[in-house]
Amino acid sequence: MEAIMLGIIFILMGVSVYFAYRYFSLKHHPHINKEIINGMKEISAGNITSEVDERSSDHAVFNQLIEFFSRVREKFFSFSKNVHEKGENLAEIGEYASEKADIVRAAIDEVGRGLQKQLVATEESAESMEEMAQAIEDLSVRSNQISEQSITTLELTKEGNEKLKDSLEKMERFNQTVNTTFDAINKLGEKSHEIGTIVKVITGISEQINLLALNAAIEAARAGEHGKGFAVVADEVRKLAEQSRQSSSEVSNIVKNIQEETEIVVKSMQQGTEEFKDTNTTIVEVGTMFENILSTTKIIARNNENSSASTEELSSASHQIMTTIVEIASISRESVEMFEELIEISDDEMQTMQKLVQEAKNLVELKNDVNKLLFGWNDGVETAEA
């Protein structure tokens, strides 16, 4: 616009010089060369390519006017040509920049959409990571609880194993006592049989004594008066024999009962011994199982400790990852906001560029309008180039 104003000033200066010259020449030099007047008329008509022959003027003042006229014509011609070229170049550059700005805007929009997708994905990852971190934290708590329970189970297993060992020792001592009792009962049974044999012998002796006493009484009766004393003795012997027989019979019954009871006890002891052996075998097997359980519990407790430590490390790592993802999400959100600002700036630049292109077009149109206004249809650019 400043260039156009400068051109208009040059034109006005030329027109002023022209009218001053006309006034001066008509008033003081009516004999001025018609070629100068005709040149001024050509310029006022719009033909800026018109030239004046300097040789046709004889006066120095008119030579200076002619020289000034030539400089004005050349400067305006150069100005008009530059305005035309610069305006077209500026319009082309503006259109090219507008096209590139459209491409840049499309690229910015694409990057913005990518960042928006990245932000959404990052926020979703942050939410998923938060859920996973919570799950890992719950797993860590449960792992610690399992570790504590496994330690408690290990202690209880140790205690149970110790009690089982003590029970095995007591069962062994009880087994020894049962075996001793069984041996004693067997010996008692044997002694009972021996007593029974002795009782039988005593019973036999009592019967023989009773027979002898009976024979002695018979013989005493045959002896008459002389055998009375012997008869009394024989009767006493018979009574003693009868008492011995009765006592032997009672002892025999007692021994028989003892033998029967002993046999029952022996059978019960044998059955109890067999059951004890089975129970002892079961307890030994249970002891072996307790040993295996104790060994397995130790391994589980050790693995739980390692798992608990690993879970805590995993929980810590997940929290760090979650923190990093949250930071990335924050950065992505800031990037999206920056890109939105960049898009706004790009829109402003696009509008400015469009205004610049329009101003360049307006400049060319204004230049053409000025040429038409001042010089008519002939702007002189094409003519000069031709």
C-alpha positions in Angstrom: 0.0 0.0 0.0 2.9 2.3 0.8 4.3 1.6 -2.7 1.0 2.5 -4.3 0.9 5.7 -2.4 4.4 6.5 -3.5 3.4 5.8 -7.1 0.4 8.1 -6.8 2.7 10.8 -5.4 5.0 10.4 -8.4 2.0 10.6 -10.7 0.6 13.7 -9.0 4.1 15.3 -9.2 4.2 14.6 -12.9 0.8 16.0 -13.4 1.7 19.1 -11.4 4.8 19.6 -13.4 2.7 19.2 -16.5 0.2 21.9 -15.5 3.0 24.2 -14.3 4.8 23.7 -17.5 1.6 24.5 -19.5 1.0 27.6 -17.4 4.5 28.8 -17.7 4.9 28.0 -21.4 1.6 29.6 -22.4 2.2 32.7 -20.4 5.9 33.3 -21.0 6.9 31.2 -24.0 4.1 30.7 -26.4 6.6 29.5 -28.9 7.5 26.3 -26.9 8.2 23.3 -28.9 5.0 21.4 -29.7 6.7 18.0 -29.1 6.9 18.7 -25.4 3.3 19.5 -25.2 2.4 16.5 -27.2 4.5 14.3 -24.9 2.7 15.7 -21.9 -0.6 15.0 -23.6 0.5 11.4 -24.3 1.3 10.8 -20.6 -1.9 12.4 -19.5 -3.7 10.1 -21.9 -2.1 7.1 -20.3 0.8 6.4 -22.6 3.8 6.5 -20.3 6.1 5.2 -23.1 5.9 8.6 -24.8 9.3 10.3 -25.3 10.3 13.8 -26.2 13.2 14.8 -28.4 15.5 17.0 -26.2 17.0 18.6 -29.3 13.7 20.3 -30.2 14.0 22.6 -27.1 16.5 25.5 -27.2 16.0 26.9 -23.8 17.8 25.5 -20.7 14.7 25.6 -18.5 12.8 23.5 -20.9 15.7 21.1 -21.1 15.5 20.7 -17.3 11.7 20.2 -17.6 12.3 17.6 -20.2 14.9 15.8 -18.1 12.6 15.9 -15.1 9.8 14.6 -17.2 11.9 11.7 -18.4 13.0 10.8 -14.8 9.4 10.8 -13.6 8.3 8.7 -16.5 11.1 6.1 -16.0 10.6 5.9 -12.2 6.8 5.5 -12.5 7.3 2.9 -15.3 9.7 1.0 -13.0 7.4 1.4 -10.1 4.4 0.1 -12.0 6.3 -2.8 -13.3 7.6 -3.7 -9.8 4.2 -3.4 -8.3 2.8 -5.7 -11.0 5.6 -8.3 -10.5 5.7 -8.1 -6.7 1.9 -8.3 -6.5 1.8 -11.4 -8.7 4.8 -12.9 -6.8 3.2 -12.1 -3.5 -0.1 -13.7 -4.6 1.7 -16.8 -5.9 3.7 -17.1 -2.7 0.6 -16.5 -0.6 -1.3 -19.2 -2.5 1.7 -21.6 -2.2 2.0 -20.8 1.5 -1.8 -21.3 1.8 -1.5 -24.7 0.2 1.4 -25.7 2.4 -0.5 -24.3 5.4 -3.4 -26.6 4.5 -1.0 -29.5 4.3 0.6 -28.5 7.6 -2.9 -28.1 9.2 -3.9 -31.5 7.9 -0.7 -33.0 9.4 -1.3 -31.2 12.6 -4.9 -32.5 12.7 -3.6 -36.0 12.1 -0.9 -35.7 14.8 -3.6 -34.2 17.1 -5.9 -37.1 16.5 -3.0 -39.5 17.1 -2.1 -37.7 20.3 -5.8 -37.8 21.3 -5.9 -41.6 20.7 -2.6 -41.9 22.6 -4.0 -39.9 25.4 -7.1 -42.1 25.5 -5.0 -45.3 25.3 -2.7 -44.0 28.0 -5.6 -43.1 30.3 -7.1 -46.5 29.7 -3.7 -48.1 30.3 -3.4 -46.0 33.5 -6.9 -47.3 34.6 -5.9 -50.9 33.8 -2.6 -50.5 35.5 -4.3 -49.0 38.5 -6.7 -52.0 38.6 -3.8 -54.4 38.2 -1.8 -52.6 40.9 -4.8 -52.9 43.2 -5.1 -56.6 42.3 -1.3 -57.1 43.0 -1.7 -55.2 46.3 -4.6 -57.5 47.2 -2.5 -60.5 46.1 0.4 -59.2 48.3 -1.9 -58.9 51.3 -3.2 -62.4 50.7 0.3 -63.7 50.1 1.4 -62.2 53.4 -1.6 -63.8 55.1 -0.9 -67.1 53.5 2.8 -66.8 54.6 1.7 -66.1 58.1 -0.8 -69.0 58.0 1.9 -71.3 56.6 4.3 -70.3 59.4 1.5 -71.0 61.9 0.8 -74.3 60.2 4.5 -75.1 60.3 4.6 -74.5 64.0 1.5 -76.5 64.6 2.9 -79.3 62.4 6.1 -79.3 64.4 4.1 -79.4 67.6 1.9 -82.2 66.3 5.0 -84.1 65.1 6.6 -83.8 68.6 3.4 -84.9 70.3 3.2 -87.8 67.8 6.7 -88.8 68.6 5.9 -88.7 72.3 2.8 -90.8 71.6 4.9 -93.3 69.7 7.3 -93.5 72.7 4.4 -94.0 75.1 2.9 -96.6 72.8 6.2 -98.4 72.7 6.4 -98.3 76.5 2.7 -99.5 76.6 3.6 -102.2 74.2 6.4 -103.3 76.4 4.1 -103.3 79.4 1.5 -105.3 77.5 4.1 -107.8 76.4 5.3 -108.1 80.0 1.7 -108.5 81.2 1.0 -111.0 78.5 4.1 -113.0 79.5 3.0 -112.8 83.2 -0.5 -114.0 82.3 1.0 -116.8 80.3 3.1 -117.8 83.2 0.1 -117.5 85.4 -1.7 -119.8 83.1 1.1 -122.2 83.3 1.3 -122.0 87.0 -2.5 -122.6 87.1 -2.0 -125.8 85.1 0.7 -126.8 87.6 -1.6 -126.0 90.5 -4.4 -128.0 88.9 -2.0 -130.9 88.5 -1.0 -130.6 92.2 -4.6 -130.4 93.2 -5.4 -133.5 91.3 -2.5 -135.3 93.1 -3.8 -134.0 96.4 -7.3 -135.1 95.6 -6.0 -138.5 94.7 -4.1 -138.7 97.9 -7.2 -137.6 99.9 -9.2 -140.4 98.2 -6.6 -142.9 99.0 -6.4 -141.7 102.7 -10.1 -141.9 102.9 -10.0 -145.5 101.6 -7.2 -146.3 104.1 -9.3 -144.7 106.9 -12.3 -146.7 105.9 -10.2 -149.9 105.9 -8.7 -148.9 109.3 -12.2 -148.4 110.7 -13.2 -151.9 109.4 -10.2 -153.4 110.9 -10.8 -151.6 114.2 -14.4 -152.9 114.3 -13.1 -156.4 113.9 -10.6 -155.9 116.7 -13.4 -155.1 119.1 -12.5 -153.4 122.3 -8.8 -153.3 121.4 -9.5 -151.5 118.2 -11.7 -148.6 119.5 -8.8 -146.2 119.9 -7.6 -147.0 116.4 -11.1 -146.5 115.1 -11.2 -143.0 116.5 -8.0 -142.2 114.8 -9.1 -143.7 111.6 -12.3 -141.7 111.8 -10.4 -138.5 112.3 -8.1 -139.4 109.4 -11.2 -140.0 107.3 -12.6 -136.6 108.2 -9.3 -134.9 107.4 -9.2 -136.8 104.1 -12.7 -135.7 103.4 -11.8 -132.1 104.2 -8.7 -132.3 102.0 -10.8 -133.7 99.2 -13.4 -130.9 99.6 -10.6 -128.3 99.8 -8.9 -129.8 96.8 -12.2 -129.7 94.9 -12.7 -126.1 95.8 -9.1 -125.3 94.8 -9.6 -127.2 91.6 -12.7 -125.2 90.9 -10.9 -122.0 91.7 -7.9 -123.0 89.6 -10.2 -124.0 86.8 -11.9 -120.6 87.0 -8.5 -118.9 87.0 -7.5 -120.9 84.0 -10.7 -120.0 82.2 -10.3 -116.3 83.1 -6.6 -116.5 82.2 -7.4 -118.0 78.8 -10.0 -115.2 78.3 -7.4 -112.6 79.4 -4.8 -114.2 77.2 -7.1 -114.1 74.2 -8.0 -110.5 74.9 -4.4 -109.7 75.3 -3.6 -111.4 72.1 -6.4 -109.5 70.3 -5.3 -106.3 72.0 -1.7 -106.9 71.1 -2.7 -107.4 67.4 -4.9 -104.3 67.5 -2.0 -102.4 69.3 0.3 -103.6 66.5 -2.1 -102.3 63.9 -2.5 -99.0 65.9 1.2 -98.7 66.3 1.7 -99.3 62.6 -0.9 -96.7 61.8 0.7 -94.3 64.2 4.1 -94.9 62.6 2.6 -94.3 59.2 0.9 -91.1 60.6 4.3 -90.1 62.0 5.9 -90.6 58.5 3.0 -88.6 57.0 3.7 -85.9 59.6 7.3 -85.9 58.7 6.4 -85.5 55.0 3.8 -82.8 55.9 6.4 -81.0 58.0 8.9 -81.1 55.2 6.3 -80.0 52.7 5.1 -77.2 55.0 8.7 -76.0 55.4 9.0 -75.9 51.6 5.6 -74.1 51.3 6.6 -71.6 54.0 9.9 -70.9 52.3 8.2 -70.5 48.9 5.5 -68.3 50.5 8.2 -66.1 51.9 9.9 -65.9 48.5 6.5 -65.4 46.8 5.6 -62.7 49.4 8.9 -60.9 48.7 8.4 -61.2 45.0 4.8 -60.0 45.3 5.9 -57.0 47.3 8.6 -56.2 44.6 5.9 -56.6 41.9 3.6 -54.3 43.8 6.3 -51.7 44.2 7.2 -52.0 40.5 3.5 -51.8 39.5 3.2 -48.6 41.5 6.2 -47.2 39.8 4.9 -48.2 36.4 1.5 -46.7 37.3 3.2 -43.5 38.4 5.1 -43.4 35.1 2.0 -44.0 33.1 0.1 -41.3 35.0 3.0 -38.9 34.2 2.9 -40.0 30.5 -0.8 -39.4 30.5 -0.3 -36.0 32.0 2.4 -35.2 29.4 0.1 -36.5 26.6 -2.7 -34.3 28.0 -0.4 -31.3 28.0 0.7 -32.3 24.4 -2.9 -32.4 23.3 -3.5 -29.0 24.9 -0.4 -27.7 23.2 -1.5 -29.1 19.9 -4.9 -27.6 20.3 -3.2 -24.2 20.9 -1.0 -25.0 17.9 -4.1 -25.7 15.8 -5.6 -22.4 17.0 -2.4 -20.6 16.0 -2.4 -22.5 12.7 -6.0 -21.3 12.1 -4.9 -17.8 12.9 -1.9 -18.1 10.5 -4.2 -19.6 7.9 -6.6 -16.6 8.2 -3.6 -14.2 8.1 -2.2 -16.0 5.1 -5.6 -15.9 3.4 -5.8 -12.2 4.2 -2.3 -11.7 2.8 -3.2 -13.5 -0.4 -6.4 -11.4 -0.7 -4.4 -8.2 0.0 -1.9 -9.2 -2.7 -4.7 -9.7 -5.1 -6.2 -6.4 -4.0 -2.8 -4.8 -4.5 -2.7 -6.0 -8.1 -6.3 -4.9 -8.7 -5.6 -1.6 -7.1 -2.5 -1.1 -9.3 -4.6 -1.8 -12.4 -7.4 0.5 -11.1 -4.8 3.3 -10.6 -3.4 2.7 -14.1 -6.8 2.8 -15.6 -7.7 5.9 -13.5 -4.6 7.8 -14.4 -3.6 6.5 -17.8 -6.6 4.8 -19.3 -6.5 1.2 -20.5 -2.8 1.1 -21.4 -0.7 0.4 -18.2 2.6 0.5 -20.1 3.9 -2.8 -18.7 3.0 -5.0 -21.6 4.0 -2.3 -24.0 7.4 -1.8 -22.5 8.0 -5.5 -22.4 6.9 -5.8 -26.0 
